[in-house]
């Protein structure tokens, strides 16, 4: 009886470390498949079905929502999130230059033409001398908005400047008051301003109707740098789980959701 008990005790001593190691290995594997994805709030309805689908395949997506464009890339480089989906290629390139970061695209999502909205006039031709136009104040979208206003025939900007600011306006025949505000505030500015250049996610959040669009960015070769992407740190560009997420996004089901929720404000880019 004593011998049997001693043998059982020794077996326990040998097995416990093995059980601990096995348990640790299982926990690590599970952790590796939990992916924090940074998005803007308006994209939740696109990402939640993807989240549900991939959970059945063993990938747990945790959606982290942001309210302005300065947060998701900072969170990515600080490893507070694993990937993000909010920006176009040009924005990413400018961010990398300014912050010396190594963020890369791992997949295309949508093309979202920038739009000029108004609740006060029905067309660009109705804009009068001294009217106020608001634009996003982040450097990339500010420059893009000024190019949009130039394309609409309202102003001219210095062609030598890649990312113009209001200081680079060379012609403003209507003496328009062009005011840069936080991108998230552009829809609210329509209460006072004659027009506002608004990014599509904020237009969607504000439920702005297409009837209030008085000018839209053209989809051509010049707009290719403004294709939206899923981004990761360069060291993670070949991560198989992240690639699986990109594949799940680039599906027919997602195309239908984009059409359903954005009503042409965004179109699939893959």
Secondary structure as GFF3:
##gff-version 3
##sequence-region A 1 270
A	DSSP	alpha_helix	2	32	.	.	.	ID=ss1
A	DSSP	beta_strand	34	40	.	.	.	ID=ss2
A	DSSP	three_ten_helix	41	43	.	.	.	ID=ss3
A	DSSP	alpha_helix	44	55	.	.	.	ID=ss4
A	DSSP	beta_strand	60	66	.	.	.	ID=ss5
A	DSSP	alpha_helix	72	77	.	.	.	ID=ss6
A	DSSP	beta_strand	83	88	.	.	.	ID=ss7
A	DSSP	alpha_helix	89	99	.	.	.	ID=ss8
A	DSSP	beta_strand	103	111	.	.	.	ID=ss9
A	DSSP	beta_strand	115	117	.	.	.	ID=ss10
A	DSSP	three_ten_helix	124	126	.	.	.	ID=ss11
A	DSSP	beta_strand	132	136	.	.	.	ID=ss12
A	DSSP	alpha_helix	139	151	.	.	.	ID=ss13
A	DSSP	beta_strand	156	157	.	.	.	ID=ss14
A	DSSP	three_ten_helix	166	168	.	.	.	ID=ss15
A	DSSP	beta_strand	169	171	.	.	.	ID=ss16
A	DSSP	beta_strand	177	181	.	.	.	ID=ss17
A	DSSP	three_ten_helix	183	185	.	.	.	ID=ss18
A	DSSP	three_ten_helix	188	191	.	.	.	ID=ss19
A	DSSP	beta_strand	195	198	.	.	.	ID=ss20
A	DSSP	alpha_helix	200	205	.	.	.	ID=ss21
A	DSSP	three_ten_helix	210	212	.	.	.	ID=ss22
A	DSSP	beta_strand	213	216	.	.	.	ID=ss23
A	DSSP	three_ten_helix	221	226	.	.	.	ID=ss24
A	DSSP	beta_strand	227	233	.	.	.	ID=ss25
A	DSSP	three_ten_helix	234	236	.	.	.	ID=ss26
A	DSSP	alpha_helix	240	249	.	.	.	ID=ss27
A	DSSP	alpha_helix	252	262	.	.	.	ID=ss28
A	DSSP	beta_strand	267	268	.	.	.	ID=ss29
###
